[in-house]
Amino acid sequence: MSIQRQLTNERMSQIVSHNGTVYLAGQVGDDFDAGIEQQTREVLANIERLLDLAGTDKQHLLSATIYLNDIEAHFAGMNAVWDQWLPKGAAPARATVEAKMAKPSILVEISIVAALP
């Protein structure tokens, strides 16, 4: 089975699909001046857009890796938005870790793996 890449540049692809599985590059929000809740909403909107482009949706999530720049300060706020966004019965395997971000104003980054329906 071939590997399909979408939204690709010389360094990375936003979407890679192979053998019925979709891998998304880590997504960040658009407004780096926003708080954790708004940045999380923006990240999840980007994820939904990319999943749709890849031919799948959030009902088919397999795995999520969530990076927070300050886990103690932002875990609850991120989870409040995540819990509202996630469809009932579709919880993926998930890890949440604290990480130094590319810019200090990035509060959250999320990487997703999903199945194709």
N, C-alpha and C positions, 0 to 999 in steps of 0.2 A: 504494500500500500504506500502511496506517495505521501510526502510531507507537503502540506499547504501552508504558505506564509501570507499574512495580510498586513497591510500598513507597515511595510518594511522599509528601513533605511540601511545605510552601510553598517550600523552598529547593532541594530536589534529589530525584531518584529513585535508588534503589539499583540498579534494573534498567531499561534502556530497550532495547526490541527494535524493529527496523525492517528490512524487506527481507531477512530471513533472517540478520540479524546481531544479537547480543546484546552490549550494552555494560554493564559493571558499574562502579559508582562505586568509588573507591578504598576498600579494606578494610584495617582495622587489627585487631589482636588485642583481647582482652578484659582481659587481665591486664597492665597497664602496669608492674608490678613484675617481670615475668618477663624472662628473657634473650632473646637474639635467636632462638634455636632454638624456644623455646616460643611467642614472639610470632608467628614465621613459621608454625608449625603451626596456631595459632589463625586467622591470616589465611587460610590455605589451606582450613581447614574452613569458614570463612564463605563463601569463594568457591565451594566445592563445593555448599553449601546454596543459594546464590543461582543458580548455574547450573542446579541441579535444578529450582528454582522456575520458571526461565525456559524449561525444556524442553530443556536441553542438558547437556553434561558436559565434563570436562577433556580428553577425547579430541578435542574440537572447538575447542580454543584456537587463536586466530589471532594474538593479540598480548598481551604483558604489559609493563607499565611498573612497575618496582620502585623504590621510593624508600627509601633508607636514611639514617638520621640521621647515621651515621658510616660511610662506605663502607669505609674501611681497617679499622676494628674489626669490622664485621659482615658483610662480603661473604662470607667463607668459611662462617660459621655459617648464614647464610641459604641459600646454595647447597647445603649439605649436606642441609637439609630439603627444599628445592625439588627436588633431584635424586631423592630418594626418592619424592616425591609425584607427579612428572611421569610419565605413562605413556610407555613406550618408543615412539619414533616419532611422538610428538605434541608435539614442542618447538615453541612458538610463536616468532614474531618477538619479540625482547625487548630492552628497554633497562633498564639499572640506573644510577641516578644518586643522588648525595648531595643531600639536601634538608633544610631546616629544617622540622620537623614542627609541628603545631598545639600539641603538648605535648612537652616535652623527653624524657619517658619513653616516647614512641612511637618504637620503634626501626625499624619497617618498615611500609610501606603498599604495597599492590599493586592496580593497576587492570588489568582484563582485558577483552578483546574476544574473543568466541567466535562460531562459526557455529551455527545451528540445524540439527539433522540432517534 
